């Protein structure tokens, strides 16, 4: 694996770990791990670049989802104002 790939993998795992919901967090971590494991079989430079581009889009998606999940976290108690 190249350093770019390892950095992208760590970024994806880091962003997935920010999910407040246990089920979503585990789902994303499992999907990321499976995708990178299956990506080891890619040999063509073009295939690798396409896969990395999709993964970068996934980072953005996970970041947005983590923010939305934190906004609507049902365990977070909001102060009451009158």
Backbone as JSON Lines, residues from 0, in Angstrom:
{"i":0,"aa":"X","n":[0.84,-1.19,0.0],"ca":[0.0,0.0,0.0],"c":[0.87,1.24,0.0]}
{"i":1,"aa":"X","n":[0.44,2.22,-0.75],"ca":[1.18,3.47,-0.76],"c":[0.82,4.3,0.46]}
{"i":2,"aa":"X","n":[1.62,5.33,0.69],"ca":[1.36,6.18,1.85],"c":[0.04,6.92,1.7]}
{"i":3,"aa":"X","n":[-0.33,7.29,0.46],"ca":[-1.62,7.95,0.23],"c":[-2.76,7.04,0.66]}
{"i":4,"aa":"X","n":[-2.65,5.78,0.3],"ca":[-3.7,4.81,0.61],"c":[-3.82,4.61,2.11]}
{"i":5,"aa":"X","n":[-2.69,4.49,2.78],"ca":[-2.71,4.29,4.23],"c":[-3.29,5.52,4.92]}
{"i":6,"aa":"X","n":[-2.9,6.71,4.45],"ca":[-3.43,7.95,5.05],"c":[-4.94,8.04,4.83]}
{"i":7,"aa":"X","n":[-5.4,7.69,3.63],"ca":[-6.83,7.72,3.34],"c":[-7.58,6.72,4.21]}
{"i":8,"aa":"X","n":[-7.03,5.54,4.39],"ca":[-7.64,4.52,5.25],"c":[-7.77,5.04,6.68]}
{"i":9,"aa":"X","n":[-6.7,5.63,7.21],"ca":[-6.73,6.16,8.57],"c":[-7.73,7.3,8.7]}
{"i":10,"aa":"X","n":[-7.81,8.14,7.68],"ca":[-8.78,9.25,7.7],"c":[-10.2,8.71,7.72]}
{"i":11,"aa":"X","n":[-10.48,7.72,6.88],"ca":[-11.82,7.14,6.85],"c":[-12.19,6.5,8.19]}
{"i":12,"aa":"X","n":[-11.28,5.75,8.77],"ca":[-11.55,5.12,10.06],"c":[-11.75,6.19,11.14]}
{"i":13,"aa":"X","n":[-10.95,7.23,11.1],"ca":[-11.07,8.32,12.08],"c":[-12.43,9.01,11.97]}
{"i":14,"aa":"X","n":[-12.84,9.31,10.76],"ca":[-14.13,9.97,10.56],"c":[-15.28,9.04,10.94]}
{"i":15,"aa":"X","n":[-15.16,7.77,10.64],"ca":[-16.22,6.82,11.0],"c":[-16.34,6.68,12.51]}
{"i":16,"aa":"X","n":[-15.23,6.81,13.22],"ca":[-15.27,6.68,14.68],"c":[-15.97,7.86,15.34]}
{"i":17,"aa":"X","n":[-16.22,8.93,14.6],"ca":[-16.92,10.1,15.14],"c":[-18.43,9.94,15.14]}
{"i":18,"aa":"X","n":[-18.91,8.87,14.54],"ca":[-20.35,8.62,14.5],"c":[-20.87,8.37,15.91]}
{"i":19,"aa":"X","n":[-21.92,9.06,16.32],"ca":[-22.43,8.85,17.68],"c":[-23.16,7.52,17.85]}
{"i":20,"aa":"X","n":[-23.76,7.02,16.8],"ca":[-24.53,5.78,16.9],"c":[-23.62,4.57,16.7]}
{"i":21,"aa":"X","n":[-23.68,3.63,17.61],"ca":[-22.83,2.43,17.58],"c":[-23.0,1.64,16.3]}
{"i":22,"aa":"X","n":[-24.24,1.45,15.87],"ca":[-24.52,0.63,14.69],"c":[-23.95,1.26,13.41]}
{"i":23,"aa":"X","n":[-24.16,2.57,13.24],"ca":[-23.62,3.25,12.07],"c":[-22.09,3.23,12.09]}
{"i":24,"aa":"X","n":[-21.53,3.48,13.27],"ca":[-20.07,3.5,13.42],"c":[-19.47,2.15,13.01]}
{"i":25,"aa":"X","n":[-20.02,1.07,13.53],"ca":[-19.51,-0.26,13.19],"c":[-19.74,-0.6,11.73]}
{"i":26,"aa":"X","n":[-20.87,-0.19,11.18],"ca":[-21.15,-0.44,9.77],"c":[-20.09,0.21,8.89]}
{"i":27,"aa":"X","n":[-19.82,1.5,9.13],"ca":[-18.84,2.21,8.31],"c":[-17.44,1.64,8.48]}
{"i":28,"aa":"X","n":[-17.05,1.31,9.68],"ca":[-15.72,0.74,9.9],"c":[-15.59,-0.6,9.17]}
{"i":29,"aa":"X","n":[-16.63,-1.41,9.24],"ca":[-16.61,-2.71,8.56],"c":[-16.55,-2.53,7.05]}
{"i":30,"aa":"X","n":[-17.34,-1.61,6.51],"ca":[-17.34,-1.36,5.06],"c":[-15.99,-0.82,4.59]}
{"i":31,"aa":"X","n":[-15.4,0.07,5.37],"ca":[-14.09,0.64,5.01],"c":[-13.04,-0.46,4.98]}
{"i":32,"aa":"X","n":[-13.02,-1.27,6.02],"ca":[-12.03,-2.35,6.1],"c":[-12.21,-3.34,4.95]}
{"i":33,"aa":"X","n":[-13.45,-3.72,4.68],"ca":[-13.71,-4.66,3.58],"c":[-13.3,-4.07,2.23]}
{"i":34,"aa":"X","n":[-13.61,-2.8,2.01],"ca":[-13.29,-2.16,0.74],"c":[-11.78,-2.1,0.52]}
{"i":35,"aa":"X","n":[-11.04,-1.73,1.56],"ca":[-9.6,-1.66,1.4],"c":[-8.99,-3.05,1.28]}
{"i":36,"aa":"X","n":[-9.55,-4.02,1.96],"ca":[-9.06,-5.4,1.83],"c":[-9.26,-5.9,0.4]}
{"i":37,"aa":"X","n":[-10.45,-5.66,-0.16],"ca":[-10.73,-6.07,-1.54],"c":[-9.95,-5.24,-2.55]}
{"i":38,"aa":"X","n":[-9.6,-4.02,-2.18],"ca":[-8.84,-3.15,-3.07],"c":[-7.4,-3.58,-3.25]}
{"i":39,"aa":"X","n":[-6.91,-4.47,-2.41],"ca":[-5.53,-4.95,-2.55],"c":[-5.35,-5.73,-3.84]}
{"i":40,"aa":"X","n":[-6.45,-6.23,-4.39],"ca":[-6.38,-7.02,-5.62],"c":[-6.26,-6.14,-6.86]}
{"i":41,"aa":"X","n":[-6.51,-4.82,-6.72],"ca":[-6.44,-3.93,-7.88],"c":[-4.99,-3.79,-8.32]}
{"i":42,"aa":"X","n":[-4.76,-3.9,-9.61],"ca":[-3.39,-3.83,-10.13],"c":[-3.21,-2.67,-11.11]}
{"i":43,"aa":"X","n":[-4.22,-2.34,-11.87],"ca":[-4.1,-1.27,-12.86],"c":[-4.1,0.1,-12.2]}
{"i":44,"aa":"X","n":[-3.24,0.97,-12.68],"ca":[-3.13,2.32,-12.1],"c":[-4.46,3.08,-12.22]}
{"i":45,"aa":"X","n":[-5.14,2.9,-13.35],"ca":[-6.42,3.58,-13.55],"c":[-7.47,3.08,-12.55]}
{"i":46,"aa":"X","n":[-7.52,1.78,-12.32],"ca":[-8.47,1.21,-11.35],"c":[-8.18,1.74,-9.95]}
{"i":47,"aa":"X","n":[-6.92,1.82,-9.61],"ca":[-6.52,2.3,-8.27],"c":[-6.93,3.75,-8.1]}
{"i":48,"aa":"X","n":[-6.69,4.58,-9.11],"ca":[-7.04,6.0,-9.02],"c":[-8.56,6.19,-8.9]}
{"i":49,"aa":"X","n":[-9.34,5.4,-9.63],"ca":[-10.8,5.48,-9.52],"c":[-11.26,5.08,-8.12]}
{"i":50,"aa":"X","n":[-10.65,4.04,-7.59],"ca":[-11.02,3.58,-6.25],"c":[-10.66,4.63,-5.19]}
{"i":51,"aa":"X","n":[-9.51,5.25,-5.33],"ca":[-9.11,6.31,-4.39],"c":[-10.03,7.52,-4.49]}
{"i":52,"aa":"X","n":[-10.45,7.86,-5.71],"ca":[-11.38,8.98,-5.89],"c":[-12.72,8.69,-5.21]}
{"i":53,"aa":"X","n":[-13.21,7.45,-5.36],"ca":[-14.47,7.07,-4.69],"c":[-14.31,7.13,-3.17]}
{"i":54,"aa":"X","n":[-13.15,6.74,-2.7],"ca":[-12.9,6.75,-1.25],"c":[-12.84,8.17,-0.71]}
{"i":55,"aa":"X","n":[-12.28,9.09,-1.49],"ca":[-12.24,10.5,-1.05],"c":[-13.66,11.06,-0.96]}
{"i":56,"aa":"X","n":[-14.51,10.67,-1.88],"ca":[-15.91,11.09,-1.82],"c":[-16.57,10.5,-0.58]}
{"i":57,"aa":"X","n":[-16.2,9.28,-0.25],"ca":[-16.75,8.62,0.93],"c":[-16.33,9.34,2.21]}
{"i":58,"aa":"X","n":[-15.11,9.88,2.24],"ca":[-14.66,10.64,3.41],"c":[-15.6,11.82,3.63]}
{"i":59,"aa":"X","n":[-15.9,12.55,2.57],"ca":[-16.79,13.7,2.67],"c":[-18.19,13.28,3.13]}
{"i":60,"aa":"X","n":[-18.68,12.18,2.59],"ca":[-20.0,11.69,2.97],"c":[-20.03,11.31,4.45]}
{"i":61,"aa":"X","n":[-19.01,10.61,4.92],"ca":[-18.97,10.2,6.32],"c":[-18.85,11.41,7.23]}
{"i":62,"aa":"X","n":[-18.07,12.42,6.82],"ca":[-17.95,13.63,7.62],"c":[-19.3,14.32,7.78]}
{"i":63,"aa":"X","n":[-20.02,14.45,6.67],"ca":[-21.35,15.08,6.74],"c":[-22.3,14.27,7.6]}
{"i":64,"aa":"X","n":[-22.28,12.96,7.44],"ca":[-23.18,12.1,8.21],"c":[-22.85,12.16,9.7]}
{"i":65,"aa":"X","n":[-21.57,12.24,10.04],"ca":[-21.18,12.32,11.44],"c":[-21.67,13.63,12.06]}
{"i":66,"aa":"X","n":[-21.58,14.72,11.31],"ca":[-22.06,16.01,11.8],"c":[-23.56,15.98,12.03]}
{"i":67,"aa":"X","n":[-24.29,15.44,11.06],"ca":[-25.75,15.34,11.2],"c":[-26.1,14.44,12.38]}
{"i":68,"aa":"X","n":[-25.39,13.34,12.52],"ca":[-25.65,12.43,13.63],"c":[-25.4,13.09,14.98]}
{"i":69,"aa":"X","n":[-24.39,13.94,15.06],"ca":[-24.1,14.63,16.31],"c":[-25.14,15.7,16.61]}
{"i":70,"aa":"X","n":[-25.69,16.32,15.56],"ca":[-26.72,17.34,15.76],"c":[-28.0,16.74,16.35]}
{"i":71,"aa":"X","n":[-28.32,15.54,15.92],"ca":[-29.56,14.92,16.33],"c":[-29.35,13.73,17.26]}
{"i":72,"aa":"X","n":[-28.29,13.77,18.04],"ca":[-28.0,12.71,18.99],"c":[-29.04,12.74,20.1]}
{"i":73,"aa":"X","n":[-29.78,11.65,20.25],"ca":[-30.86,11.62,21.25],"c":[-30.34,11.5,22.67]}
{"i":74,"aa":"X","n":[-29.07,11.18,22.85],"ca":[-28.51,11.05,24.2],"c":[-28.02,12.39,24.74]}
{"i":75,"aa":"X","n":[-27.88,13.36,23.86],"ca":[-27.42,14.67,24.25],"c":[-28.6,15.46,24.84]}
{"i":76,"aa":"X","n":[-28.42,16.0,26.03],"ca":[-29.48,16.74,26.69],"c":[-29.33,18.23,26.37]}
{"i":77,"aa":"X","n":[-30.39,18.79,25.86],"ca":[-30.37,20.19,25.5],"c":[-30.91,21.02,26.67]}
{"i":78,"aa":"X","n":[-30.31,22.18,26.94],"ca":[-30.79,23.0,28.05],"c":[-32.15,23.62,27.7]}
{"i":79,"aa":"X","n":[-32.98,23.72,28.69],"ca":[-34.3,24.32,28.49],"c":[-34.2,25.82,28.73]}
{"i":80,"aa":"X","n":[-34.78,26.59,27.84],"ca":[-34.8,28.04,27.99],"c":[-36.24,28.49,28.03]}
{"i":81,"aa":"X","n":[-36.46,29.5,28.81],"ca":[-37.82,30.04,28.92],"c":[-37.85,31.48,28.56]}
